[in-house]
Structure formats: C-alpha cells, structure tokens
Amino acid sequence: MTTACAGELVLLIGKDFRRFIFRLTEEGRMQTHHGVIKHAEMIGQPYGSEVRSHLGYPFYMLRPTTADLVQDLKRSGQILFPKDLGYILMKLGIRPGSRVLECGTGSGALTVTLSRAVAPGGHVYSYDARADMQAVARKNVDALGVPEAVTFKQRDAVEGFDETDVDALFLDLPTPWQFLEQAHAALAGGAPLGGLLPTMNQIVELSIALSRVPFAQIEIEELLLRPYKTAPGRVRPVDRMVAHTGYLYFARKLVAAPRAAPAGPDDAAPAAGAEFAEPEPDAAGEFAEPGEPAEDVAQ
C-alpha cells in the first residue's frame, strides 16, 4: 500500500469537488474553507484515505496526476489542456531519456508535462523571448514538475537554437512558419515537429510554408472532449463543453539528399514534400485512408 510521505505533492478533493494541491511538510498546515488540516495527520496515511479538517469536514487524499497538476498551474496566459497534452506526448514520441526542445514557454503547462515524461535521463530545453513568462513557468516547474530536467533560455527563436539532433520539437508560437528552418536545423533526422494554433488562418499559412521545407507526414488535427455528468440515475452529457482549444499540427523532418543537376525541364527536382502530396484516387474513385495499404485493383 502506497502512503503519503513528506516532500510529496498531494491532492485533496472535498465532497463539494473543491481541489487543493500542495507539498507535504512535517510542520505544514493546509487551510481550507472547511477548516484546517495538519500535514502530519496526512503523512503516513495511504492514498485514497479520507482525512478530516479540524471542523470534521471530509476530504479524499490522492496522488495528483499530471492532468491535475496542469489544471492547477498559475497562469500568465492561455495554456495547453490535458486533452491535448497527452496526445502531444504520444505524437512526439516522448519517453524517459528524450531530448526535447520547446519554443514558447508560456506559463509552463507543456514544460511541466514534458519534464515529468522525459525523466529520468532526458532533458527539456525551453525557449521564450519574454522573461516575465519564463519567470511564471520556472515557478510552476519548480513546484509541480522535474526542475533538474529543464533548461530555460530567454531568446527569440529567429536566432535559432543551440541544440541539434533533438528527439522532438514543439513550436508554441503564433507564426511558426517563420521558424521552420530553425526547427529543421535543430531536429534529428526523421524526428517529429509539433505545435498548436488557434485559428484556421494560421493553419493555412503554416501548411503553405511546410510545403517549402523538407518535412513529411504533415498532419493537422483537432481534439474534442465531451464530459458527462456521473450522478447515478441521470448520467448524461454536461450542459456545456469546451468545443475548441486549438488545431494541432505535426510533421517529420526529412534529411534532404543532394540531387544531381536537372538535365532539362522534365527532370527538375520536385518541391520539398512533393513526394508526400495528396494521394490520387484508385480505379474505383476512392482514396486510401492514411496508413491503409492501397488496394490492388488490377484485374
């Protein structure tokens, strides 16, 4: 049975669904709207236990997940949400030991998530041009992430990045098309690039730019999450949902091979990414889904 220890982050949830995340200390006291709980009364108790304030109000003590921590971040601007963060980790192939470059630190939601995912042995390099944004992110990483796995750098992305051969790169910038060359130079061959943009206008601009830089497997996606009420006897969708947070985009770096000089107009080299243009329909007029093998229609 796993018990809470001094120095660990814990999550308290009341029956009114109010949430509190804090780090346990031997002499600490958690003050809530329903009374005070001494940290010493929680240390040594198994996670999942009920603990009570000095007024007798019950709370459940849990180990916070990364999603819990991200929702508890102090924010200086919009953050990435758990529904997108988990998918980003999978699409970028993040695992312990990964070297990841993040450009656009913001409040540090992705930085915290990446730091917990790459440890042990990996590292996150987080760039932002604004010192005030990184100050907030540093506090969030120190409190909720793995600070020894993160290096913050205050710099405009137009100047490029110090790191090369990184395993993944996430551009959280409003004009990522201006920094594709810098991103390409930092990534290892075949490594994934990702990012998030709020409007379709930006996505269109980006897709045009990606066709001019050696990137392949370009994907644009949107994730919608619909929560449900869980009261027994009346389970149904909640009355409101967050219908749009942003468009995710992903691509993979190509290592451009040197080409022989074209002999004539018909031998001109194709534009970057042309090998991965939209598929042509088969004899039946249908397109294969991405990842689906093409059907042999020869008779």
N, C-alpha and C positions, 0 to 999 in steps of 0.2 A: 504494500500500500504506500503510495506517494504522499508524503506530508510536506507542509509548508515550512520553509527554512528562512532564517534571517538573511536579508540580501536579495531575496527573490521578489519578482513582481507578482501581485495577486489581484484578482478581480472580485469585487463584492457586488452582488446583484440583490436588490431588495424586492419584496413582493409587489412594489409599485413600479418595478423594472428600472429604477434609478441605478446607475452603474458608477463604480469608483475603482480606479486602477492606481495602485501605489506600491512602493517598495517596502518590505517589512524590515523593521529595525527593532532591536531589543527594547528600547525605551519609547518607541513611537506610539502615537495615538491618532486614530482616524476619526475625524469629526464629521458627522453626517447630520442631515435634517431630522433624523430619528434617534439621535443620541451618539455617544462616543464609544468606540471600541478600541481597547488596548491591543497593540500589535502582539504583545506577549501572550495574549489569550488565543491568538491565531497560530503562532509559531508552534510546530509540532502536531498540529491538527491535520487530518487527511483532507486533501482537496475533495470538494463535493460536500463538505460538512456544513451544517447550519451553525452560524455564530450569531450572538445577540449583543445589541448595544446595551449601555447601562440603563436604558429605558425599557429593555426587553424586546425591542423590535428585531425581527429575524432577517438575516442576510445569508445568502449562499456564497461560500468561498470557493473560487475556481481558479485554475491556472489560465491566464489570458492567452488567447490565440493571437496570431499576427493580425488578423482582421479586427479583433478587439483593440489592439494597440493602435492601429492606424486610425480607427474612428475616434480615438482619444487624443490624437495629436493636437498640439497648439498650432493654429493655422495663421499664416500671413497672406494667404491667397487660396485659390482652388486647389484641391488635392486629388490624386488618383484614388478611386474607391476600390474596396476589396474585390468586387466582381471583375474589375479589370486587372488588378494587381496579380491575382492568381493565374490568370490566363497569360499575362505578360511573362511571368516566370517560366511557364511551360513553353511558350513560343520562342523565347530567347535561350532555352536550354540551360537555365541557371541551376547550378548544383554546387555542393561543397567543393571548394577549390577553384571555382570560376573567377576569372579576372574580368570585371565588368566596368564599362565606362558609362556614366550618366551625365548628360548635359542639360542643365536646367534643374538645379537642386530644388527650388521652390521651398515648401515647408518641410520636405524630407520624408513624405509618405513612402515613396518608392525607395529612397535611401535606406530607411529603416527596414523595409521588406527585403531589399537586396542583401543588406548586411547580415540578416538572420539566415538567409538562404545560402550564401557563399561560405559561411563559417562551418567547420574550421578549414583553414588553409587558403581561402580565397580572399579577394580584395575588391572594393568598390572605389572608383575614382570619380568624384562628383564635382562638376564644374558649374559655376554660375558667375555672371558678371556683377551681381548685386551682393554686397557684403551684408546688408540687412536681412536678406532672405536666408543666406547661409548661417547667420547667427541663430535664427529660429531653428533651422534644420539641425545644427550642431546640438542644441539643447534637446531636441527630440531624439536624436540618435543616442546621445549620452544617457537619456532616461529610459528609452524603450528599445534601442537597437543593440548592435555589437560595435561600439565605437572603435575598437582596435582594428576592425576590418574595413574602415572607411578613411580615405584621404580627401579632404576638401581643398579645392583650388578655385581661387577667385580670378576668373579670366573670361574674356569674351571669346566665344567659340570661333570667331572669324580668324583668330590667331592660331587655330589648330590645337592639337592635343600632344602632351608629352609622351603618352603611352602608344605602343604599337603592338600588333598581334594580340589584341584583346579578344576575349571569347564572345562578347556581345556588347552592343552599344544602344542606348536609348536616348533619343533626341526629344526632350520635352520643351520644345521651343515653338513660337508662333510662326516662324518662317524657316522650317527645316531645309527647304530646297536651297537655301543659301549656304548650307554647311555640309552638303553631301560629299564633296571632295575631301573635306577634313575627316569626315566619318569613315570614308573609304580607306584613307591612309592609316587610320588607327586600328581598323579591324583585321583580324586574321583572315586568311583565305577561306571562303565559304561560311564565315561567321554571320550571325543574324544582326540586322539593324531593326529597331522598332521605334515607335513613337505614338503620340496621341494628339489629335487635332479636333477642335470643337465644331468647325463648320465645313460644309461641303466645298465652299470656295477654296479653302486652304488645301483640301484633299486633291482637288482638280489641279491646282498649281503644283503640288508635290508630285502627282503622277506624271505630269509632263516632264518635270526635272529628273525623275528617276529613270526615264527612258533614255536619258543622255549620259548617264553614269553607269559603269559596269556593276549593276545589281540585277539579280534574277529572283524568281519566285516571289513576285510582288503581290502582296495581299492587302486588301482593305476590308475591315470588318467592324461590326458594331454589336455589342452585347447588351441585351435587355434582361433585367432581373425582375420577376414579378413575385413579391412576397404574399403569403397567405396568413389570415387570422387562424389561430390554432385553438380557439376555445372549443371544448368538446361539444358536439351537437350543432355547431354552426361554423364549421370550417369553410372558409371562402376567401377569395382574393381581398386584400386590403382595399380601402376606398381609393387610395392614391398610390401612384408608383412614380419613381424617377425614370422617365421614359428615354432620356438621352443624357449621356455624360460626355461622350466624345467618340470619334472614329479612330480605331486602332489601325496602324499600318505596319507591315513587316516586309522585309526583303533580305536577300542573302548576297554577300559580297562575291563578285566574280574576280578572279585574277586574270586580267587582260593579257592574252598571249600576243607576242609580236606577230604581225601579219606581213606577208610578202606584199610588195608594191603591186597594186592592181594593174593588169595588162591593158584593160580597156574599160569602157563604161559598164559592161555587163559583169565585170569582175570586181566592182567596187565593194569595199568592206561594208557589211551591214552596220546600221546604227547599234549602239550599245543596247542590249536587251532585246534586239530584234529576233534572236533565236527563241525567245520566250513570248512571242506575240500571241494574240488571241487565236485559239485553235480554229481550223476550218471545219465545217460540218462534214459528216460522213455521207455515204451514198443515200442514206435514209433521211438526210437533212437534220440529223441530231448531233449534238455536241457531247463529248465525254465529260463527265464531272471531273474536277481536279483530283488527281490521284487514282482515277479509274482507268484501267487499261483500255486502249482503243480496241473496238471490236473488228474482227476480220470480216469484211463484208463481201470478199471475193467469192464468186460462185463457181 
